[in-house]
Amino acid sequence: MNVEQVCKQLDLHVLVGEDLSREVTGGYTGDLLSWVMARLPADAVWFTVMGNVNAIAVASLADAACIVLTDNASLDEEARVKAQQQDILVLGSEKNSYELGAQLAELLKK
């Protein structure tokens, strides 16, 4: 399953990025950046409310498939610019991280 399919199935909207072809192999939910940095798998969808430049750095270091800002969390302008520079795909949703994580888990089982 790729990011485009995840976007459609979870009703996500793109905040930064254009290429939705990246394959997704899992997901991770967390907001404590040092914790996430040590545990976020490569090619995973990361569900968080952290829309700052440090979250972009963590996603880049972990080689995440994308970041999904949940609960209508906002992406600050510095983070938006950094995400564009580093080709980090950032998506958004009004749903919470638990709900989206559970839905993604079901999708990846199929």
C-alpha positions in Angstrom: 0.0 0.0 0.0 1.3 3.5 -0.8 0.8 6.9 0.8 -1.8 7.8 -1.9 -3.9 4.8 -1.0 -3.6 5.6 2.7 -4.7 9.2 2.1 -7.8 8.0 0.3 -8.7 5.3 2.8 -8.1 7.5 5.9 -9.5 10.7 4.3 -6.2 12.6 4.8 -5.3 15.9 3.2 -1.9 17.0 1.9 -0.2 19.9 3.8 3.2 19.6 2.2 4.5 17.4 -0.6 3.4 16.0 -3.9 4.8 12.5 -4.4 2.4 10.1 -2.7 3.9 7.0 -4.3 6.0 5.9 -1.3 5.2 2.5 0.0 4.0 2.2 3.6 5.0 -0.8 5.7 3.6 0.3 9.1 2.6 3.1 11.4 3.6 4.7 14.7 1.9 7.0 17.1 3.7 9.3 19.4 4.3 12.9 20.4 7.4 12.7 22.6 10.1 13.4 19.9 13.0 11.7 21.6 10.9 8.6 22.1 9.6 8.6 18.6 13.1 9.2 17.2 14.3 5.9 18.8 11.3 3.9 17.7 9.8 5.2 14.4 10.4 2.6 11.7 11.4 3.5 8.2 8.6 3.6 5.7 6.0 4.1 8.5 3.2 6.6 8.7 3.8 8.7 11.9 0.6 10.0 13.6 1.3 13.0 15.9 0.2 16.5 16.9 3.7 17.9 16.7 3.8 20.3 13.7 7.2 21.9 14.4 10.6 21.8 12.7 11.8 19.2 15.2 9.2 16.8 14.1 10.4 17.2 10.5 13.9 16.4 11.7 12.7 13.2 13.4 10.8 12.1 10.3 13.8 12.7 8.2 16.2 10.8 10.5 13.8 7.9 10.8 13.0 7.9 7.0 9.3 7.9 7.7 6.9 7.5 4.8 5.0 10.6 6.0 3.8 12.6 9.0 0.1 12.8 9.7 -0.9 15.7 11.9 -3.9 14.5 13.8 -6.7 16.4 15.7 -6.4 19.3 13.3 -3.0 20.1 14.6 -1.3 22.9 12.7 2.0 22.9 10.9 4.1 26.0 11.7 5.6 27.9 8.9 9.2 27.0 9.7 8.3 23.3 9.7 6.4 23.8 6.4 9.5 25.3 4.8 11.8 22.6 6.2 9.5 19.8 5.1 9.5 21.2 1.5 13.3 21.5 1.5 13.7 17.9 2.8 10.9 16.3 0.8 9.0 15.2 3.9 5.4 14.5 3.1 3.1 16.0 5.7 -0.6 15.2 5.8 -3.4 16.3 8.1 -6.6 15.0 9.6 -9.3 16.0 12.1 -9.4 12.5 13.5 -7.2 11.5 16.5 -4.1 9.4 16.4 -5.7 6.4 18.0 -8.5 6.2 15.5 -6.2 6.7 12.5 -3.7 4.2 13.8 -6.4 1.6 14.3 -7.7 2.2 10.8 -4.2 2.0 9.3 -3.6 -1.3 11.1 -6.7 -2.8 9.5 -5.7 -1.5 6.1 -2.3 -3.1 6.3 -3.7 -6.5 7.3 -5.5 -6.8 4.0 
